[in-house]
């Protein structure tokens, strides 16, 4: 499964949030998702930050962040 890349889009073309999955030797990992917007003062432009964090049964974790 490819990780979502950073992209620049118009407001009406924001891509849907993909569902990411992860697994390792001890089985499926849990994947948590969070998102927030960063507004740019004096402008209607904003940045969407999406972050997925996968955690396995041993407590190891890895994150991926997408900037839109």
N, CA, C and O atoms as a Tripos MOL2 file, in Angstrom:
@<TRIPOS>MOLECULE
protein
  272   271    68     0     0
PROTEIN
NO_CHARGES

@<TRIPOS>ATOM
      1 N           0.8520   -1.1700    0.0000 N.3       1 UNK1
      2 CA          0.0000    0.0000    0.0000 C.3       1 UNK1
      3 C           0.8930    1.2260    0.0000 C.2       1 UNK1
      4 O           1.7480    1.3780    0.8720 O.2       1 UNK1
      5 N           0.6960    2.1040   -0.9800 N.am      2 UNK2
      6 CA          1.4980    3.3200   -1.0760 C.3       2 UNK2
      7 C           1.0200    4.3450   -0.0530 C.2       2 UNK2
      8 O          -0.1790    4.4870    0.1870 O.2       2 UNK2
      9 N           1.9560    5.0430    0.5340 N.am      3 UNK3
     10 CA          1.6100    6.0970    1.4770 C.3       3 UNK3
     11 C           1.1940    7.3440    0.7040 C.2       3 UNK3
     12 O           1.7530    7.6140   -0.3590 O.2       3 UNK3
     13 N           0.2190    8.1160    1.2110 N.am      4 UNK4
     14 CA         -0.2250    9.3160    0.5220 C.3       4 UNK4
     15 C           0.9000   10.3460    0.4320 C.2       4 UNK4
     16 O           1.5780   10.6280    1.4200 O.2       4 UNK4
     17 N           1.0860   10.8980   -0.7580 N.am      5 UNK5
     18 CA          2.1310   11.8960   -0.9920 C.3       5 UNK5
     19 C           1.6230   13.2920   -0.6490 C.2       5 UNK5
     20 O           0.4150   13.5170   -0.5820 O.2       5 UNK5
     21 N           2.5300   14.2150   -0.4340 N.am      6 UNK6
     22 CA          2.1820   15.6230   -0.2570 C.3       6 UNK6
     23 C           1.6620   16.1470   -1.5930 C.2       6 UNK6
     24 O           2.1940   15.7950   -2.6460 O.2       6 UNK6
     25 N           0.6310   16.9830   -1.5560 N.am      7 UNK7
     26 CA          0.0550   17.5310   -2.7790 C.3       7 UNK7
     27 C          -0.3930   18.9700   -2.5530 C.2       7 UNK7
     28 O          -0.6680   19.3820   -1.4260 O.2       7 UNK7
     29 N          -0.4600   19.7280   -3.6490 N.am      8 UNK8
     30 CA         -1.0480   21.0680   -3.6550 C.3       8 UNK8
     31 C          -2.3020   20.9900   -4.5070 C.2       8 UNK8
     32 O          -2.2540   20.5250   -5.6460 O.2       8 UNK8
     33 N          -3.4230   21.4410   -3.9630 N.am      9 UNK9
     34 CA         -4.6980   21.3510   -4.6660 C.3       9 UNK9
     35 C          -5.5200   22.6160   -4.4310 C.2       9 UNK9
     36 O          -5.2220   23.4120   -3.5400 O.2       9 UNK9
     37 N          -6.5560   22.7850   -5.2450 N.am     10 UNK10
     38 CA         -7.5550   23.8230   -5.0170 C.3      10 UNK10
     39 C          -8.4940   23.3170   -3.9210 C.2      10 UNK10
     40 O          -8.5900   22.1140   -3.6800 O.2      10 UNK10
     41 N          -9.1710   24.2320   -3.2740 N.am     11 UNK11
     42 CA        -10.0330   23.8670   -2.1320 C.3      11 UNK11
     43 C         -11.0900   22.8250   -2.4690 C.2      11 UNK11
     44 O         -11.4510   22.0150   -1.6150 O.2      11 UNK11
     45 N         -11.5900   22.8330   -3.7000 N.am     12 UNK12
     46 CA        -12.6310   21.8790   -4.0570 C.3      12 UNK12
     47 C         -12.0710   20.5480   -4.5520 C.2      12 UNK12
     48 O         -12.8270   19.6980   -5.0220 O.2      12 UNK12
     49 N         -10.7510   20.3580   -4.4500 N.am     13 UNK13
     50 CA        -10.1280   19.1260   -4.9430 C.3      13 UNK13
     51 C          -9.3160   18.4020   -3.8640 C.2      13 UNK13
     52 O          -8.3920   17.6550   -4.1840 O.2      13 UNK13
     53 N          -9.6520   18.6180   -2.5970 N.am     14 UNK14
     54 CA         -8.9420   17.9410   -1.5030 C.3      14 UNK14
     55 C          -9.2190   16.4450   -1.6080 C.2      14 UNK14
     56 O         -10.3780   16.0320   -1.6450 O.2      14 UNK14
     57 N          -8.1590   15.6210   -1.6560 N.am     15 UNK15
     58 CA         -8.3690   14.1740   -1.7890 C.3      15 UNK15
     59 C          -9.0110   13.5680   -0.5400 C.2      15 UNK15
     60 O          -8.8290   14.0540    0.5760 O.2      15 UNK15
     61 N          -9.7580   12.5050   -0.7620 N.am     16 UNK16
     62 CA        -10.3700   11.7760    0.3490 C.3      16 UNK16
     63 C          -9.2870   11.1940    1.2520 C.2      16 UNK16
     64 O          -8.1650   10.9370    0.8140 O.2      16 UNK16
     65 N          -9.6310   10.9940    2.4900 N.am     17 UNK17
     66 CA         -8.6900   10.4090    3.4580 C.3      17 UNK17
     67 C          -8.6260    8.9080    3.2130 C.2      17 UNK17
     68 O          -9.6340    8.2160    3.3570 O.2      17 UNK17
     69 N          -7.4430    8.3880    2.8400 N.am     18 UNK18
     70 CA         -7.3350    6.9460    2.6450 C.3      18 UNK18
     71 C          -7.2720    6.2090    3.9850 C.2      18 UNK18
     72 O          -6.8470    6.7690    4.9960 O.2      18 UNK18
     73 N          -7.6950    4.9630    3.9760 N.am     19 UNK19
     74 CA         -7.5760    4.1110    5.1520 C.3      19 UNK19
     75 C          -6.2770    3.3270    5.0290 C.2      19 UNK19
     76 O          -6.1250    2.5030    4.1270 O.2      19 UNK19
     77 N          -5.3470    3.5850    5.9310 N.am     20 UNK20
     78 CA         -4.0650    2.8900    5.9110 C.3      20 UNK20
     79 C          -4.0910    1.7180    6.8820 C.2      20 UNK20
     80 O          -4.7080    1.7920    7.9450 O.2      20 UNK20
     81 N          -3.4200    0.6440    6.5080 N.am     21 UNK21
     82 CA         -3.2900   -0.5300    7.3640 C.3      21 UNK21
     83 C          -1.8160   -0.8660    7.5200 C.2      21 UNK21
     84 O          -0.9850   -0.4510    6.7120 O.2      21 UNK21
     85 N          -1.5010   -1.6120    8.5530 N.am     22 UNK22
     86 CA         -0.1190   -2.0150    8.7950 C.3      22 UNK22
     87 C          -0.1190   -3.3530    9.5200 C.2      22 UNK22
     88 O          -1.0710   -3.6900   10.2240 O.2      22 UNK22
     89 N           0.9530   -4.1070    9.3440 N.am     23 UNK23
     90 CA          1.1280   -5.3620   10.0750 C.3      23 UNK23
     91 C           2.6120   -5.6400   10.2180 C.2      23 UNK23
     92 O           3.4370   -5.0580    9.5130 O.2      23 UNK23
     93 N           2.9400   -6.5240   11.1240 N.am     24 UNK24
     94 CA          4.3220   -6.9690   11.2830 C.3      24 UNK24
     95 C           4.2970   -8.4220   11.7460 C.2      24 UNK24
     96 O           3.2610   -9.0820   11.6650 O.2      24 UNK24
     97 N           5.4290   -8.9200   12.2280 N.am     25 UNK25
     98 CA          5.5450  -10.3310   12.6080 C.3      25 UNK25
     99 C           4.5850  -10.7510   13.7130 C.2      25 UNK25
    100 O           4.2080  -11.9210   13.7800 O.2      25 UNK25
    101 N           4.1840   -9.8340   14.5720 N.am     26 UNK26
    102 CA          3.2990  -10.2230   15.6770 C.3      26 UNK26
    103 C           1.8300   -9.9900   15.3300 C.2      26 UNK26
    104 O           0.9720  -10.1430   16.1990 O.2      26 UNK26
    105 N           1.5210   -9.6320   14.1050 N.am     27 UNK27
    106 CA          0.1260   -9.4970   13.6820 C.3      27 UNK27
    107 C          -0.2050   -8.0950   13.2120 C.2      27 UNK27
    108 O           0.6820   -7.2690   12.9980 O.2      27 UNK27
    109 N          -1.5040   -7.8370   13.0540 N.am     28 UNK28
    110 CA         -1.9280   -6.5140   12.5880 C.3      28 UNK28
    111 C          -1.5560   -5.4320   13.5880 C.2      28 UNK28
    112 O          -1.5480   -5.6630   14.7970 O.2      28 UNK28
    113 N          -1.2520   -4.2690   13.0790 N.am     29 UNK29
    114 CA         -0.9620   -3.1150   13.9290 C.3      29 UNK29
    115 C          -2.1950   -2.2180   13.9540 C.2      29 UNK29
    116 O          -2.9870   -2.2170   13.0120 O.2      29 UNK29
    117 N          -2.3540   -1.4570   15.0280 N.am     30 UNK30
    118 CA         -3.4240   -0.4660   15.0690 C.3      30 UNK30
    119 C          -2.9250    0.8020   14.3910 C.2      30 UNK30
    120 O          -1.7610    1.1760   14.5350 O.2      30 UNK30
    121 N          -3.8060    1.4550   13.6560 N.am     31 UNK31
    122 CA         -3.4370    2.6920   12.9580 C.3      31 UNK31
    123 C          -4.3620    3.8030   13.4390 C.2      31 UNK31
    124 O          -5.5790    3.7370   13.2640 O.2      31 UNK31
    125 N          -3.7670    4.8190   14.0460 N.am     32 UNK32
    126 CA         -4.5200    5.9910   14.5030 C.3      32 UNK32
    127 C          -4.3530    7.0990   13.4780 C.2      32 UNK32
    128 O          -3.2920    7.2330   12.8680 O.2      32 UNK32
    129 N          -5.4060    7.8990   13.2880 N.am     33 UNK33
    130 CA         -5.3930    8.9900   12.3190 C.3      33 UNK33
    131 C          -5.7610   10.2810   13.0170 C.2      33 UNK33
    132 O          -6.6570   10.3080   13.8610 O.2      33 UNK33
    133 N          -5.0580   11.3630   12.6600 N.am     34 UNK34
    134 CA         -5.4150   12.6900   13.1510 C.3      34 UNK34
    135 C          -5.1920   13.6950   12.0280 C.2      34 UNK34
    136 O          -4.3680   13.4720   11.1420 O.2      34 UNK34
    137 N          -5.9240   14.7940   12.0700 N.am     35 UNK35
    138 CA         -5.8270   15.8130   11.0360 C.3      35 UNK35
    139 C          -6.0480   17.1790   11.6700 C.2      35 UNK35
    140 O          -6.8330   17.3190   12.6080 O.2      35 UNK35
    141 N          -5.3460   18.1880   11.1480 N.am     36 UNK36
    142 CA         -5.5970   19.5580   11.5810 C.3      36 UNK36
    143 C          -5.2410   20.5050   10.4470 C.2      36 UNK36
    144 O          -4.4730   20.1530    9.5510 O.2      36 UNK36
    145 N          -5.8010   21.7050   10.4900 N.am     37 UNK37
    146 CA         -5.5490   22.7300    9.4770 C.3      37 UNK37
    147 C          -4.6580   23.8170   10.0470 C.2      37 UNK37
    148 O          -4.7630   24.1650   11.2230 O.2      37 UNK37
    149 N          -3.7880   24.3490    9.2160 N.am     38 UNK38
    150 CA         -2.9490   25.4860    9.5680 C.3      38 UNK38
    151 C          -3.3670   26.6260    8.6500 C.2      38 UNK38
    152 O          -3.1910   26.5390    7.4350 O.2      38 UNK38
    153 N          -3.9170   27.6890    9.2180 N.am     39 UNK39
    154 CA         -4.3380   28.8230    8.4080 C.3      39 UNK39
    155 C          -3.1680   29.7900    8.2280 C.2      39 UNK39
    156 O          -2.2940   29.9060    9.0870 O.2      39 UNK39
    157 N          -3.1800   30.4740    7.0920 N.am     40 UNK40
    158 CA         -2.1350   31.4480    6.8000 C.3      40 UNK40
    159 C          -2.7250   32.8410    6.9990 C.2      40 UNK40
    160 O          -3.6330   33.2300    6.2640 O.2      40 UNK40
    161 N          -2.2300   33.5990    7.9770 N.am     41 UNK41
    162 CA         -2.7860   34.9200    8.2870 C.3      41 UNK41
    163 C          -2.8670   35.8060    7.0450 C.2      41 UNK41
    164 O          -1.9460   35.8270    6.2270 O.2      41 UNK41
    165 N          -3.9740   36.5360    6.9100 N.am     42 UNK42
    166 CA         -4.1440   37.4640    5.8040 C.3      42 UNK42
    167 C          -4.4500   36.7990    4.4810 C.2      42 UNK42
    168 O          -4.3700   37.4370    3.4310 O.2      42 UNK42
    169 N          -4.7960   35.5310    4.5180 N.am     43 UNK43
    170 CA         -5.0520   34.7870    3.2940 C.3      43 UNK43
    171 C          -6.1690   33.7780    3.5430 C.2      43 UNK43
    172 O          -6.4090   33.3740    4.6800 O.2      43 UNK43
    173 N          -6.8410   33.3790    2.4800 N.am     44 UNK44
    174 CA         -7.8440   32.3160    2.6360 C.3      44 UNK44
    175 C          -7.1990   30.9480    2.4620 C.2      44 UNK44
    176 O          -7.8750   29.9270    2.5860 O.2      44 UNK44
    177 N          -5.9040   30.9150    2.1760 N.am     45 UNK45
    178 CA         -5.1860   29.6490    1.9890 C.3      45 UNK45
    179 C          -4.9600   28.9730    3.3430 C.2      45 UNK45
    180 O          -4.8260   29.6330    4.3730 O.2      45 UNK45
    181 N          -4.9230   27.6600    3.3120 N.am     46 UNK46
    182 CA         -4.6340   26.8940    4.5180 C.3      46 UNK46
    183 C          -3.9440   25.5950    4.1220 C.2      46 UNK46
    184 O          -3.9770   25.1840    2.9610 O.2      46 UNK46
    185 N          -3.3300   24.9680    5.0890 N.am     47 UNK47
    186 CA         -2.6490   23.6930    4.8970 C.3      47 UNK47
    187 C          -3.3410   22.6490    5.7500 C.2      47 UNK47
    188 O          -3.6240   22.8800    6.9260 O.2      47 UNK47
    189 N          -3.6120   21.5010    5.1510 N.am     48 UNK48
    190 CA         -4.1690   20.3760    5.8960 C.3      48 UNK48
    191 C          -3.0110   19.4410    6.2280 C.2      48 UNK48
    192 O          -2.2370   19.0680    5.3470 O.2      48 UNK48
    193 N          -2.8970   19.0710    7.4810 N.am     49 UNK49
    194 CA         -1.8680   18.1310    7.9110 C.3      49 UNK49
    195 C          -2.5760   16.8600    8.3590 C.2      49 UNK49
    196 O          -3.3930   16.8830    9.2790 O.2      49 UNK49
    197 N          -2.2560   15.7570    7.7010 N.am     50 UNK50
    198 CA         -2.8150   14.4530    8.0570 C.3      50 UNK50
    199 C          -1.6940   13.5710    8.5820 C.2      50 UNK50
    200 O          -0.6180   13.5070    7.9890 O.2      50 UNK50
    201 N          -1.9480   12.8860    9.7060 N.am     51 UNK51
    202 CA         -0.9110   12.0310   10.2860 C.3      51 UNK51
    203 C          -1.5200   10.6840   10.6760 C.2      51 UNK51
    204 O          -2.5480   10.6160   11.3490 O.2      51 UNK51
    205 N          -0.8640    9.6290   10.2370 N.am     52 UNK52
    206 CA         -1.2340    8.2710   10.6090 C.3      52 UNK52
    207 C          -0.1030    7.7010   11.4600 C.2      52 UNK52
    208 O           1.0700    7.8690   11.1290 O.2      52 UNK52
    209 N          -0.4530    7.0270   12.5520 N.am     53 UNK53
    210 CA          0.5490    6.3920   13.4050 C.3      53 UNK53
    211 C           0.1540    4.9350   13.6050 C.2      53 UNK53
    212 O          -0.9290    4.6390   14.1100 O.2      53 UNK53
    213 N           1.0420    4.0280   13.2030 N.am     54 UNK54
    214 CA          0.8120    2.5900   13.3750 C.3      54 UNK54
    215 C           1.6010    2.1130   14.5830 C.2      54 UNK54
    216 O           2.7620    2.4780   14.7680 O.2      54 UNK54
    217 N           0.9460    1.2810   15.4120 N.am     55 UNK55
    218 CA          1.6010    0.7370   16.6090 C.3      55 UNK55
    219 C           1.3720   -0.7730   16.6060 C.2      55 UNK55
    220 O           0.2460   -1.2400   16.4350 O.2      55 UNK55
    221 N           2.4620   -1.5330   16.8000 N.am     56 UNK56
    222 CA          2.3400   -2.9980   16.7990 C.3      56 UNK56
    223 C           2.1370   -3.5340   18.2100 C.2      56 UNK56
    224 O           2.0900   -2.7690   19.1730 O.2      56 UNK56
    225 N           2.0160   -4.8600   18.3240 N.am     57 UNK57
    226 CA          1.7350   -5.4780   19.6230 C.3      57 UNK57
    227 C           2.9120   -5.3760   20.5950 C.2      57 UNK57
    228 O           2.7420   -5.6130   21.7910 O.2      57 UNK57
    229 N           4.0920   -5.0290   20.1020 N.am     58 UNK58
    230 CA          5.2580   -4.8450   20.9730 C.3      58 UNK58
    231 C           5.4150   -3.3990   21.4260 C.2      58 UNK58
    232 O           6.3260   -3.0830   22.1900 O.2      58 UNK58
    233 N           4.5240   -2.5110   20.9540 N.am     59 UNK59
    234 CA          4.6070   -1.1040   21.3400 C.3      59 UNK59
    235 C           5.4590   -0.2580   20.4090 C.2      59 UNK59
    236 O           5.6260    0.9380   20.6500 O.2      59 UNK59
    237 N           6.0040   -0.8560   19.3440 N.am     60 UNK60
    238 CA          6.7710   -0.0780   18.3690 C.3      60 UNK60
    239 C           5.8050    0.7450   17.5350 C.2      60 UNK60
    240 O           4.6760    0.3180   17.2930 O.2      60 UNK60
    241 N           6.2360    1.9220   17.0930 N.am     61 UNK61
    242 CA          5.3460    2.7420   16.2810 C.3      61 UNK61
    243 C           6.1180    3.4260   15.1560 C.2      61 UNK61
    244 O           7.3330    3.6150   15.2220 O.2      61 UNK61
    245 N           5.3650    3.7870   14.1250 N.am     62 UNK62
    246 CA          5.9030    4.5310   12.9950 C.3      62 UNK62
    247 C           4.7950    5.4580   12.5160 C.2      62 UNK62
    248 O           3.6190    5.0950   12.5490 O.2      62 UNK62
    249 N           5.1730    6.6700   12.0640 N.am     63 UNK63
    250 CA          4.1860    7.6440   11.6200 C.3      63 UNK63
    251 C           4.4540    8.0710   10.1970 C.2      63 UNK63
    252 O           5.5800    7.9970    9.7070 O.2      63 UNK63
    253 N           3.3970    8.5200    9.5420 N.am     64 UNK64
    254 CA          3.4910    9.1170    8.2080 C.3      64 UNK64
    255 C           2.6440   10.3760    8.2130 C.2      64 UNK64
    256 O           1.5030   10.3570    8.6750 O.2      64 UNK64
    257 N           3.1940   11.4770    7.7000 N.am     65 UNK65
    258 CA          2.4890   12.7430    7.6400 C.3      65 UNK65
    259 C           2.3380   13.1670    6.1870 C.2      65 UNK65
    260 O           3.2840   13.0960    5.4030 O.2      65 UNK65
    261 N           1.1310   13.6080    5.8400 N.am     66 UNK66
    262 CA          0.8300   14.1320    4.5110 C.3      66 UNK66
    263 C           0.4630   15.6000    4.6570 C.2      66 UNK66
    264 O          -0.3500   15.9610    5.5080 O.2      66 UNK66
    265 N           1.0660   16.4520    3.8200 N.am     67 UNK67
    266 CA          0.7610   17.8930    3.7940 C.3      67 UNK67
    267 C          -0.0160   18.1960    2.5300 C.2      67 UNK67
    268 O           0.4050   17.8350    1.4300 O.2      67 UNK67
    269 N          -1.1490   18.8570    2.6850 N.am     68 UNK68
    270 CA         -1.9690   19.2370    1.5350 C.3      68 UNK68
    271 C          -2.1550   20.7470    1.5690 C.2      68 UNK68
    272 O          -2.8150   21.3070    0.6950 O.2      68 UNK68
@<TRIPOS>BOND
     1     1     2 1
     2     2     3 1
     3     3     4 2
     4     3     5 am
     5     5     6 1
     6     6     7 1
     7     7     8 2
     8     7     9 am
     9     9    10 1
    10    10    11 1
    11    11    12 2
    12    11    13 am
    13    13    14 1
    14    14    15 1
    15    15    16 2
    16    15    17 am
    17    17    18 1
    18    18    19 1
    19    19    20 2
    20    19    21 am
    21    21    22 1
    22    22    23 1
    23    23    24 2
    24    23    25 am
    25    25    26 1
    26    26    27 1
    27    27    28 2
    28    27    29 am
    29    29    30 1
    30    30    31 1
    31    31    32 2
    32    31    33 am
    33    33    34 1
    34    34    35 1
    35    35    36 2
    36    35    37 am
    37    37    38 1
    38    38    39 1
    39    39    40 2
    40    39    41 am
    41    41    42 1
    42    42    43 1
    43    43    44 2
    44    43    45 am
    45    45    46 1
    46    46    47 1
    47    47    48 2
    48    47    49 am
    49    49    50 1
    50    50    51 1
    51    51    52 2
    52    51    53 am
    53    53    54 1
    54    54    55 1
    55    55    56 2
    56    55    57 am
    57    57    58 1
    58    58    59 1
    59    59    60 2
    60    59    61 am
    61    61    62 1
    62    62    63 1
    63    63    64 2
    64    63    65 am
    65    65    66 1
    66    66    67 1
    67    67    68 2
    68    67    69 am
    69    69    70 1
    70    70    71 1
    71    71    72 2
    72    71    73 am
    73    73    74 1
    74    74    75 1
    75    75    76 2
    76    75    77 am
    77    77    78 1
    78    78    79 1
    79    79    80 2
    80    79    81 am
    81    81    82 1
    82    82    83 1
    83    83    84 2
    84    83    85 am
    85    85    86 1
    86    86    87 1
    87    87    88 2
    88    87    89 am
    89    89    90 1
    90    90    91 1
    91    91    92 2
    92    91    93 am
    93    93    94 1
    94    94    95 1
    95    95    96 2
    96    95    97 am
    97    97    98 1
    98    98    99 1
    99    99   100 2
   100    99   101 am
   101   101   102 1
   102   102   103 1
   103   103   104 2
   104   103   105 am
   105   105   106 1
   106   106   107 1
   107   107   108 2
   108   107   109 am
   109   109   110 1
   110   110   111 1
   111   111   112 2
   112   111   113 am
   113   113   114 1
   114   114   115 1
   115   115   116 2
   116   115   117 am
   117   117   118 1
   118   118   119 1
   119   119   120 2
   120   119   121 am
   121   121   122 1
   122   122   123 1
   123   123   124 2
   124   123   125 am
   125   125   126 1
   126   126   127 1
   127   127   128 2
   128   127   129 am
   129   129   130 1
   130   130   131 1
   131   131   132 2
   132   131   133 am
   133   133   134 1
   134   134   135 1
   135   135   136 2
   136   135   137 am
   137   137   138 1
   138   138   139 1
   139   139   140 2
   140   139   141 am
   141   141   142 1
   142   142   143 1
   143   143   144 2
   144   143   145 am
   145   145   146 1
   146   146   147 1
   147   147   148 2
   148   147   149 am
   149   149   150 1
   150   150   151 1
   151   151   152 2
   152   151   153 am
   153   153   154 1
   154   154   155 1
   155   155   156 2
   156   155   157 am
   157   157   158 1
   158   158   159 1
   159   159   160 2
   160   159   161 am
   161   161   162 1
   162   162   163 1
   163   163   164 2
   164   163   165 am
   165   165   166 1
   166   166   167 1
   167   167   168 2
   168   167   169 am
   169   169   170 1
   170   170   171 1
   171   171   172 2
   172   171   173 am
   173   173   174 1
   174   174   175 1
   175   175   176 2
   176   175   177 am
   177   177   178 1
   178   178   179 1
   179   179   180 2
   180   179   181 am
   181   181   182 1
   182   182   183 1
   183   183   184 2
   184   183   185 am
   185   185   186 1
   186   186   187 1
   187   187   188 2
   188   187   189 am
   189   189   190 1
   190   190   191 1
   191   191   192 2
   192   191   193 am
   193   193   194 1
   194   194   195 1
   195   195   196 2
   196   195   197 am
   197   197   198 1
   198   198   199 1
   199   199   200 2
   200   199   201 am
   201   201   202 1
   202   202   203 1
   203   203   204 2
   204   203   205 am
   205   205   206 1
   206   206   207 1
   207   207   208 2
   208   207   209 am
   209   209   210 1
   210   210   211 1
   211   211   212 2
   212   211   213 am
   213   213   214 1
   214   214   215 1
   215   215   216 2
   216   215   217 am
   217   217   218 1
   218   218   219 1
   219   219   220 2
   220   219   221 am
   221   221   222 1
   222   222   223 1
   223   223   224 2
   224   223   225 am
   225   225   226 1
   226   226   227 1
   227   227   228 2
   228   227   229 am
   229   229   230 1
   230   230   231 1
   231   231   232 2
   232   231   233 am
   233   233   234 1
   234   234   235 1
   235   235   236 2
   236   235   237 am
   237   237   238 1
   238   238   239 1
   239   239   240 2
   240   239   241 am
   241   241   242 1
   242   242   243 1
   243   243   244 2
   244   243   245 am
   245   245   246 1
   246   246   247 1
   247   247   248 2
   248   247   249 am
   249   249   250 1
   250   250   251 1
   251   251   252 2
   252   251   253 am
   253   253   254 1
   254   254   255 1
   255   255   256 2
   256   255   257 am
   257   257   258 1
   258   258   259 1
   259   259   260 2
   260   259   261 am
   261   261   262 1
   262   262   263 1
   263   263   264 2
   264   263   265 am
   265   265   266 1
   266   266   267 1
   267   267   268 2
   268   267   269 am
   269   269   270 1
   270   270   271 1
   271   271   272 2
@<TRIPOS>SUBSTRUCTURE
     1 UNK1         2 RESIDUE 1 A UNK
     2 UNK2         6 RESIDUE 1 A UNK
     3 UNK3        10 RESIDUE 1 A UNK
     4 UNK4        14 RESIDUE 1 A UNK
     5 UNK5        18 RESIDUE 1 A UNK
     6 UNK6        22 RESIDUE 1 A UNK
     7 UNK7        26 RESIDUE 1 A UNK
     8 UNK8        30 RESIDUE 1 A UNK
     9 UNK9        34 RESIDUE 1 A UNK
    10 UNK10       38 RESIDUE 1 A UNK
    11 UNK11       42 RESIDUE 1 A UNK
    12 UNK12       46 RESIDUE 1 A UNK
    13 UNK13       50 RESIDUE 1 A UNK
    14 UNK14       54 RESIDUE 1 A UNK
    15 UNK15       58 RESIDUE 1 A UNK
    16 UNK16       62 RESIDUE 1 A UNK
    17 UNK17       66 RESIDUE 1 A UNK
    18 UNK18       70 RESIDUE 1 A UNK
    19 UNK19       74 RESIDUE 1 A UNK
    20 UNK20       78 RESIDUE 1 A UNK
    21 UNK21       82 RESIDUE 1 A UNK
    22 UNK22       86 RESIDUE 1 A UNK
    23 UNK23       90 RESIDUE 1 A UNK
    24 UNK24       94 RESIDUE 1 A UNK
    25 UNK25       98 RESIDUE 1 A UNK
    26 UNK26      102 RESIDUE 1 A UNK
    27 UNK27      106 RESIDUE 1 A UNK
    28 UNK28      110 RESIDUE 1 A UNK
    29 UNK29      114 RESIDUE 1 A UNK
    30 UNK30      118 RESIDUE 1 A UNK
    31 UNK31      122 RESIDUE 1 A UNK
    32 UNK32      126 RESIDUE 1 A UNK
    33 UNK33      130 RESIDUE 1 A UNK
    34 UNK34      134 RESIDUE 1 A UNK
    35 UNK35      138 RESIDUE 1 A UNK
    36 UNK36      142 RESIDUE 1 A UNK
    37 UNK37      146 RESIDUE 1 A UNK
    38 UNK38      150 RESIDUE 1 A UNK
    39 UNK39      154 RESIDUE 1 A UNK
    40 UNK40      158 RESIDUE 1 A UNK
    41 UNK41      162 RESIDUE 1 A UNK
    42 UNK42      166 RESIDUE 1 A UNK
    43 UNK43      170 RESIDUE 1 A UNK
    44 UNK44      174 RESIDUE 1 A UNK
    45 UNK45      178 RESIDUE 1 A UNK
    46 UNK46      182 RESIDUE 1 A UNK
    47 UNK47      186 RESIDUE 1 A UNK
    48 UNK48      190 RESIDUE 1 A UNK
    49 UNK49      194 RESIDUE 1 A UNK
    50 UNK50      198 RESIDUE 1 A UNK
    51 UNK51      202 RESIDUE 1 A UNK
    52 UNK52      206 RESIDUE 1 A UNK
    53 UNK53      210 RESIDUE 1 A UNK
    54 UNK54      214 RESIDUE 1 A UNK
    55 UNK55      218 RESIDUE 1 A UNK
    56 UNK56      222 RESIDUE 1 A UNK
    57 UNK57      226 RESIDUE 1 A UNK
    58 UNK58      230 RESIDUE 1 A UNK
    59 UNK59      234 RESIDUE 1 A UNK
    60 UNK60      238 RESIDUE 1 A UNK
    61 UNK61      242 RESIDUE 1 A UNK
    62 UNK62      246 RESIDUE 1 A UNK
    63 UNK63      250 RESIDUE 1 A UNK
    64 UNK64      254 RESIDUE 1 A UNK
    65 UNK65      258 RESIDUE 1 A UNK
    66 UNK66      262 RESIDUE 1 A UNK
    67 UNK67      266 RESIDUE 1 A UNK
    68 UNK68      270 RESIDUE 1 A UNK
